[in-house]
Amino acid sequence: VIGIPAAVGGTISMIALLWDAVTDPVVGYMSDHSNSKYGRRRPYMIVSLFPLSMFMILMFLNVDFGNTGNIIYFILIAMLFRLVYTGYVIPYFSLGAEITQDYDERVTIQCIAGYAIYIAAWIITAGPMAIIDFAVDHGVSYESSWSIAAIVFSLFSLICGIVSWWALRGSEMTDKRKDIQQKERASIKNIFSVFKTYFVLLKDKICIYMMILRLTYIFSNSIVSAAFVYLMSVNLGLSESQQALYWTIYSAIYIIDIAICNFLSNKTDKKLIMGITAAISIVVSIFFYIYGINSFVQLIVFTFLNSFGMAAFWTIGATMLYDYNEVVEFKTGKRQEGSVSGLILFSQKIGSAISVWISGIVLSAVGYDGTAEVHSEIVKNGILMLNTLVPALITILSLIFVIIYPINRKNFNLLRKALALKNEGKEYTTEGFERLL
């Protein structure tokens, strides 16, 4: 709409996501050490919600400040959007580790959240296209129709955020060790305490494994997310209404995948299901790169087979992060859900930023031109590669770190029992979970 080239657009997104990555650990640490009577996490959520909705609208305005002015505008708005997004998401995500400490219950709760996420994903992917079609049919310009869609969905997001903030009241854990709390609150005045917290975490191999695991997974997912619209519009020539139909089917597929992953994880183990689904995604992506995606039906088949990996990552993968919090508490004597979430999601944002940037560069390198009506086979093959081969190669790295990640149901439950005894001042043993320490 604005006319910014793909490579520049990718760079803008990368700048915003890198800024987002920097703010994640800071917000996580601050929420851990908040002293509000309303809780550690929820005050950050409610304060962030309203500016979040405002910047969402500003990101979809049809501005005209000239080429340089437009680029500066979108960099600033994207950075401000990401700042308040972090203020909501990091505290919200951290609460996932506080609601329950049960190994399997965490998966079930995250999968329930996953159902809501993909219902929302359906609404916010299919919905804008429907609004745009409706607005254009009633005389609104195509450019202005995007702003209308942004207003509708910013209000939708605001309502959902308020409901979530309200429903999570009373869900935060409280640390009864007042001496530790007081010491930490005092130390927040010293900026070096932030670095000290993360330095300790970064010395832990499990933390490093999780950071690389999430970085590679999100790298793969973000490349596909950035390039997928081009696969549908350029390679397959799908109209907005056909794309809306695809997103409807896509959301139904993911909800089914989440239910399957939840069932299998609770029957076996998180690591096993994460590994199997990653391997399936690798094989399927390589196959379709060689064979091609040449029709709507083939697109659906590809989505169904490939989506197990991402469904597992966004549900089971999140709870693997939650399980690490008990390891941190055992080793440090304090709960640090915000700091852990901020650090791990920092690596995730780095992967996302680089992947969006690379997608824009590759699209420009193969000759993609958003104003062209006809695209060459080189452009189409580059788009196919971004959606299949590139994410497959990156997911191989993810699979390696799934395999070496040490937390499983057996040693986690042993750690939890020992942690309960330790917190009660009773004798305990580390037998059976020494590898986690």
C-alpha positions as CSV (number, residue, x, y, z in Angstrom):
1,V,0.0,0.0,0.0
2,I,2.7,2.5,1.0
3,G,5.1,1.4,-1.7
4,I,8.1,0.5,0.5
5,P,10.3,-2.2,-1.2
6,A,10.3,-5.6,0.3
7,A,14.0,-5.5,1.4
8,V,13.4,-2.1,3.2
9,G,10.2,-3.5,4.7
10,G,12.1,-6.5,6.0
11,T,14.7,-4.2,7.5
12,I,12.1,-2.1,9.3
13,S,10.6,-5.2,10.8
14,M,14.0,-6.4,11.8
15,I,14.8,-3.1,13.6
16,A,11.5,-3.3,15.5
17,L,11.9,-6.9,16.4
18,L,15.5,-6.4,17.6
19,W,14.3,-3.5,19.8
20,D,11.5,-5.9,21.0
21,A,14.2,-8.5,21.8
22,V,16.2,-5.9,23.9
23,T,13.1,-4.9,25.9
24,D,12.0,-8.5,26.7
25,P,14.6,-9.2,29.4
26,V,14.2,-5.8,31.0
27,V,10.4,-6.1,31.2
28,G,10.7,-9.7,32.5
29,Y,13.1,-8.6,35.3
30,M,10.9,-5.7,36.2
31,S,7.8,-7.8,36.5
32,D,9.7,-10.3,38.7
33,H,10.6,-7.5,41.1
34,S,7.4,-5.4,41.0
35,N,6.0,-4.5,44.4
36,S,2.4,-3.5,43.4
37,K,-0.5,-4.5,45.6
38,Y,-2.2,-5.6,42.4
39,G,0.4,-8.2,41.6
40,R,3.7,-8.5,39.8
41,R,2.4,-9.2,36.3
42,R,-1.1,-7.9,35.7
43,P,-0.4,-4.1,36.2
44,Y,2.0,-4.2,33.3
45,M,-0.6,-5.9,31.2
46,I,-3.4,-3.4,31.7
47,V,-1.1,-0.4,31.3
48,S,0.2,-1.7,28.0
49,L,-3.2,-2.6,26.4
50,F,-4.5,0.8,25.4
51,P,-1.3,2.2,23.7
52,L,-1.0,-1.3,22.1
53,S,-4.3,-0.8,20.3
54,M,-3.5,2.8,19.3
55,F,-0.1,1.9,17.7
56,M,-1.8,-1.1,15.9
57,I,-4.0,1.5,14.1
58,L,-1.1,3.8,13.4
59,M,0.8,1.0,11.7
60,F,-1.9,0.7,9.1
61,L,-2.4,4.3,8.1
62,N,-1.9,5.3,4.5
63,V,0.7,8.0,5.3
64,D,2.6,10.1,2.7
65,F,5.7,11.7,4.2
66,G,7.8,11.0,1.2
67,N,10.0,7.9,0.8
68,T,12.4,8.7,3.6
69,G,9.6,10.1,5.8
70,N,7.5,7.0,5.4
71,I,10.4,4.7,6.4
72,I,11.2,6.8,9.5
73,Y,7.5,6.8,10.4
74,F,7.1,3.1,10.2
75,I,10.3,2.4,12.1
76,L,9.1,4.6,15.0
77,I,5.6,3.2,15.1
78,A,6.8,-0.4,14.8
79,M,9.3,0.1,17.7
80,L,6.6,1.8,19.9
81,F,4.2,-1.0,19.1
82,R,6.7,-3.6,20.0
83,L,7.6,-1.9,23.2
84,V,4.0,-1.9,24.6
85,Y,3.5,-5.4,23.1
86,T,6.4,-6.6,25.3
87,G,4.8,-4.9,28.3
88,Y,1.7,-7.0,27.9
89,V,3.1,-10.3,26.6
90,I,6.1,-11.0,28.8
91,P,4.1,-10.7,32.1
92,Y,1.2,-12.6,30.5
93,F,3.5,-15.4,29.3
94,S,5.2,-15.6,32.6
95,L,1.9,-16.3,34.4
96,G,1.8,-19.6,32.4
97,A,4.5,-21.0,34.7
98,E,2.6,-19.8,37.9
99,I,-0.9,-21.2,37.2
100,T,0.3,-24.8,37.7
101,Q,3.6,-26.6,38.3
102,D,2.3,-30.0,37.0
103,Y,4.2,-31.4,34.1
104,D,1.2,-32.6,32.1
105,E,-1.3,-30.0,33.3
106,R,0.9,-27.3,31.8
107,V,0.6,-28.9,28.4
108,T,-3.2,-29.2,28.7
109,I,-3.6,-25.5,29.8
110,Q,-1.3,-24.3,27.0
111,C,-3.2,-26.4,24.5
112,I,-6.5,-24.8,25.7
113,A,-4.9,-21.4,25.1
114,G,-3.8,-22.7,21.7
115,Y,-7.3,-23.4,20.7
116,A,-8.2,-19.8,21.4
117,I,-5.1,-18.6,19.7
118,Y,-5.9,-20.3,16.4
119,I,-9.5,-19.3,16.6
120,A,-8.2,-15.8,16.9
121,A,-5.6,-16.5,14.1
122,W,-8.5,-17.5,11.8
123,I,-10.4,-14.3,12.7
124,I,-7.5,-12.0,12.2
125,T,-6.2,-13.6,9.0
126,A,-9.5,-14.2,7.2
127,G,-11.3,-11.3,8.8
128,P,-9.3,-8.3,7.3
129,M,-9.7,-9.7,3.8
130,A,-13.4,-9.8,4.3
131,I,-13.5,-6.3,5.7
132,I,-11.3,-5.0,2.9
133,D,-13.5,-6.6,0.2
134,F,-16.6,-5.2,1.9
135,A,-15.2,-1.7,2.2
136,V,-13.9,-1.6,-1.4
137,D,-17.3,-2.9,-2.7
138,H,-18.9,0.1,-0.9
139,G,-16.7,2.7,-2.5
140,V,-13.8,2.9,0.1
141,S,-10.3,3.0,-1.5
142,Y,-8.2,-0.1,-1.1
143,E,-5.6,1.9,0.9
144,S,-8.2,3.2,3.4
145,S,-9.8,-0.2,3.7
146,W,-6.6,-1.5,5.5
147,S,-7.0,1.3,8.1
148,I,-10.6,0.3,8.7
149,A,-9.6,-3.3,9.2
150,A,-6.9,-2.2,11.7
151,I,-9.4,-0.2,13.7
152,V,-11.8,-3.1,13.9
153,F,-9.1,-5.5,15.1
154,S,-7.4,-3.1,17.5
155,L,-10.7,-2.9,19.3
156,F,-11.1,-6.7,19.1
157,S,-7.6,-7.0,20.6
158,L,-8.3,-4.5,23.3
159,I,-11.4,-6.3,24.5
160,C,-9.7,-9.7,24.5
161,G,-6.7,-8.2,26.5
162,I,-9.0,-6.8,29.1
163,V,-10.9,-10.1,29.5
164,S,-7.6,-11.9,29.9
165,W,-6.3,-9.4,32.4
166,W,-9.5,-9.7,34.4
167,A,-9.6,-13.5,34.3
168,L,-6.0,-13.9,35.5
169,R,-6.6,-12.1,38.8
170,G,-5.4,-14.2,41.7
171,S,-3.3,-16.5,39.5
172,E,0.1,-15.2,40.6
173,M,2.3,-17.1,43.0
174,T,3.5,-15.2,46.0
175,D,6.9,-15.8,47.5
176,K,6.6,-16.1,51.3
177,R,10.2,-15.6,51.9
178,K,10.0,-11.9,52.7
179,D,13.7,-11.4,53.3
180,I,14.5,-12.6,49.8
181,Q,11.7,-10.3,48.4
182,Q,13.0,-7.3,50.2
183,K,16.5,-7.9,49.2
184,E,15.6,-8.2,45.5
185,R,13.4,-5.1,45.6
186,A,16.2,-3.1,47.0
187,S,18.6,-4.4,44.4
188,I,16.5,-3.3,41.5
189,K,17.7,0.2,42.1
190,N,21.1,-1.0,40.9
191,I,21.1,-1.6,37.2
192,F,23.9,-4.2,37.6
193,S,21.4,-6.5,39.3
194,V,19.6,-6.9,36.0
195,F,22.9,-8.1,34.3
196,K,23.7,-10.3,37.3
197,T,20.4,-12.1,37.0
198,Y,20.9,-12.9,33.3
199,F,24.5,-13.7,33.7
200,V,23.6,-16.5,36.1
201,L,21.0,-17.8,33.8
202,L,23.3,-17.7,30.8
203,K,25.8,-19.9,32.6
204,D,23.2,-22.7,32.6
205,K,23.4,-25.1,29.7
206,I,19.7,-25.8,29.8
207,C,19.0,-22.1,29.3
208,I,21.3,-22.0,26.4
209,Y,19.7,-25.1,24.8
210,M,16.2,-23.6,25.2
211,M,17.4,-20.3,23.7
212,I,18.8,-21.9,20.6
213,L,15.8,-24.3,20.4
214,R,13.4,-21.4,20.3
215,L,15.6,-19.2,18.1
216,T,15.8,-21.9,15.4
217,Y,12.1,-22.8,15.6
218,I,10.9,-19.2,15.4
219,F,13.4,-18.5,12.6
220,S,11.8,-21.3,10.6
221,N,8.3,-20.2,11.4
222,S,8.9,-16.5,10.8
223,I,10.4,-17.1,7.4
224,V,7.3,-19.0,6.3
225,S,5.0,-16.4,7.9
226,A,6.8,-13.6,6.0
227,A,6.7,-15.5,2.7
228,F,3.5,-17.4,2.8
229,V,1.3,-14.6,1.5
230,Y,3.5,-14.5,-1.6
231,L,3.1,-18.2,-2.1
232,M,-0.7,-17.8,-2.2
233,S,-0.9,-14.6,-4.2
234,V,2.1,-15.0,-6.6
235,N,2.7,-18.7,-7.0
236,L,-1.0,-19.8,-6.8
237,G,-2.8,-16.6,-7.8
238,L,-5.3,-16.9,-5.0
239,S,-7.8,-14.1,-4.6
240,E,-8.5,-12.4,-1.2
241,S,-11.6,-14.5,-0.7
242,Q,-9.7,-17.7,-1.5
243,Q,-7.0,-16.7,0.9
244,A,-9.7,-16.1,3.6
245,L,-11.0,-19.7,2.9
246,Y,-7.5,-21.0,3.3
247,W,-7.0,-19.3,6.7
248,T,-10.3,-20.8,7.8
249,I,-9.1,-24.3,6.9
250,Y,-5.7,-23.6,8.3
251,S,-7.1,-22.7,11.7
252,A,-9.2,-25.8,11.8
253,I,-6.2,-27.9,11.0
254,Y,-4.1,-26.3,13.7
255,I,-6.8,-26.9,16.3
256,I,-6.9,-30.6,15.4
257,D,-3.1,-30.7,15.5
258,I,-3.0,-29.2,19.0
259,A,-5.5,-31.7,20.3
260,I,-3.4,-34.6,18.9
261,C,-0.2,-33.1,20.3
262,N,-1.8,-32.7,23.7
263,F,-3.1,-36.3,23.8
264,L,0.2,-37.8,22.6
265,S,2.4,-35.6,24.9
266,N,0.4,-36.7,28.0
267,K,0.6,-40.3,26.9
268,T,4.3,-40.2,26.2
269,D,6.6,-37.2,26.8
270,K,7.0,-33.7,25.5
271,K,10.5,-34.2,24.1
272,L,9.4,-37.2,22.1
273,I,6.5,-35.4,20.5
274,M,8.5,-32.3,19.8
275,G,11.2,-34.5,18.1
276,I,8.7,-36.5,16.0
277,T,6.7,-33.4,14.8
278,A,10.0,-31.6,13.9
279,A,11.1,-34.6,11.9
280,I,7.8,-34.7,10.1
281,S,8.0,-31.0,9.2
282,I,11.5,-31.5,7.8
283,V,10.6,-34.4,5.5
284,V,7.4,-32.8,4.3
285,S,9.0,-29.4,3.5
286,I,11.8,-31.0,1.5
287,F,9.3,-33.2,-0.4
288,F,7.2,-30.2,-1.4
289,Y,10.2,-28.2,-2.4
290,I,11.1,-30.9,-4.9
291,Y,7.5,-31.7,-5.9
292,G,6.2,-28.1,-5.8
293,I,2.9,-26.6,-4.5
294,N,0.9,-26.1,-7.5
295,S,-2.8,-26.0,-6.4
296,F,-5.1,-25.1,-3.5
297,V,-5.5,-28.8,-2.6
298,Q,-1.7,-29.4,-2.5
299,L,-1.4,-26.3,-0.3
300,I,-3.9,-27.8,2.2
301,V,-2.1,-31.1,2.2
302,F,1.2,-29.4,2.8
303,T,-0.3,-27.3,5.6
304,F,-1.8,-30.4,7.3
305,L,1.4,-32.4,7.3
306,N,3.7,-29.5,8.0
307,S,1.7,-27.9,10.8
308,F,2.3,-30.5,13.4
309,G,5.8,-29.1,14.1
310,M,4.6,-25.5,14.7
311,A,1.5,-26.7,16.7
312,A,3.8,-28.6,19.0
313,F,6.2,-25.7,19.3
314,W,3.6,-23.1,20.3
315,T,2.0,-25.4,22.8
316,I,4.4,-28.1,24.1
317,G,7.4,-25.9,23.5
318,A,6.1,-23.2,25.7
319,T,5.6,-25.6,28.6
320,M,9.2,-26.8,28.2
321,L,10.2,-23.2,29.0
322,Y,7.8,-23.3,32.0
323,D,9.4,-26.5,33.4
324,Y,12.8,-24.8,33.4
325,N,11.5,-22.4,36.0
326,E,11.6,-25.1,38.7
327,V,15.2,-25.8,37.8
328,V,16.0,-22.2,38.3
329,E,14.2,-22.0,41.6
330,F,16.0,-25.1,42.9
331,K,19.4,-23.7,42.0
332,T,18.8,-20.0,43.0
333,G,16.2,-20.3,45.7
334,K,13.8,-17.8,44.0
335,R,11.2,-17.8,41.3
336,Q,12.1,-15.8,38.2
337,E,9.4,-16.5,35.7
338,G,9.6,-13.0,34.2
339,S,13.4,-13.1,33.8
340,V,13.4,-16.6,32.3
341,S,10.6,-15.7,29.9
342,G,12.3,-12.4,28.9
343,L,15.6,-14.1,28.2
344,I,14.3,-17.0,26.3
345,L,11.9,-14.8,24.3
346,F,14.8,-12.5,23.6
347,S,16.4,-15.3,21.6
348,Q,13.1,-16.0,19.9
349,K,12.8,-12.3,18.8
350,I,16.3,-12.3,17.5
351,G,15.4,-15.3,15.3
352,S,12.2,-13.7,14.1
353,A,14.0,-10.4,13.3
354,I,16.7,-12.0,11.3
355,S,14.3,-14.3,9.4
356,V,11.9,-11.4,8.4
357,W,15.0,-9.4,7.2
358,I,16.3,-12.4,5.2
359,S,12.9,-13.0,3.7
360,G,12.8,-9.4,2.4
361,I,16.4,-9.7,1.0
362,V,15.7,-13.0,-0.7
363,L,12.5,-11.7,-2.3
364,S,14.4,-8.7,-3.7
365,A,17.3,-10.9,-4.8
366,V,15.1,-13.1,-6.9
367,G,13.5,-10.1,-8.5
368,Y,10.2,-9.8,-6.7
369,D,8.3,-6.6,-7.7
370,G,5.0,-5.9,-5.8
371,T,3.7,-3.8,-8.7
372,A,4.3,-6.5,-11.4
373,E,1.2,-8.4,-12.6
374,V,3.3,-11.4,-13.9
375,H,6.2,-12.9,-12.1
376,S,9.0,-15.1,-13.5
377,E,9.7,-18.7,-12.5
378,I,12.8,-17.6,-10.7
379,V,10.7,-15.4,-8.4
380,K,8.2,-18.3,-7.8
381,N,10.9,-20.8,-7.1
382,G,12.5,-18.3,-4.6
383,I,9.1,-18.0,-2.8
384,L,8.7,-21.8,-2.8
385,M,12.2,-22.2,-1.3
386,L,11.4,-19.7,1.5
387,N,8.3,-21.7,2.4
388,T,9.8,-25.2,2.2
389,L,13.6,-25.8,1.9
390,V,14.9,-23.0,4.0
391,P,12.7,-23.7,7.1
392,A,13.4,-27.4,6.7
393,L,17.2,-26.9,7.0
394,I,16.7,-24.6,10.0
395,T,14.4,-27.1,11.7
396,I,17.2,-29.7,11.5
397,L,19.0,-27.6,14.1
398,S,15.9,-27.4,16.2
399,L,15.6,-31.1,16.2
400,I,19.2,-31.5,17.4
401,F,18.5,-29.3,20.4
402,V,15.2,-31.1,21.2
403,I,17.2,-34.3,21.4
404,I,19.8,-32.9,23.8
405,Y,17.3,-30.9,25.9
406,P,17.6,-32.8,29.3
407,I,14.2,-32.2,31.1
408,N,11.7,-35.0,30.8
409,R,8.7,-36.1,32.9
410,K,10.7,-38.5,35.1
411,N,13.5,-36.2,36.2
412,F,11.1,-33.1,36.4
413,N,8.8,-34.9,38.9
414,L,11.8,-35.9,41.0
415,L,13.1,-32.4,41.0
416,R,9.6,-31.0,42.1
417,K,9.5,-33.4,45.0
418,A,13.0,-32.4,46.1
419,L,12.2,-28.7,45.6
420,A,9.1,-29.0,47.9
421,L,11.3,-30.7,50.6
422,K,14.0,-28.0,50.2
423,N,11.5,-25.2,50.5
424,E,10.1,-26.7,53.7
425,G,13.6,-27.0,55.2
426,K,13.6,-30.8,55.1
427,E,16.2,-33.3,53.9
428,Y,16.2,-34.0,50.2
429,T,18.3,-35.8,47.5
430,T,19.2,-34.9,43.9
431,E,19.3,-38.5,42.8
432,G,17.7,-39.0,39.4
433,F,17.9,-35.4,38.3
434,E,21.6,-34.6,38.7
435,R,21.8,-33.8,34.9
436,L,19.4,-30.8,35.4
437,L,21.8,-29.2,37.9
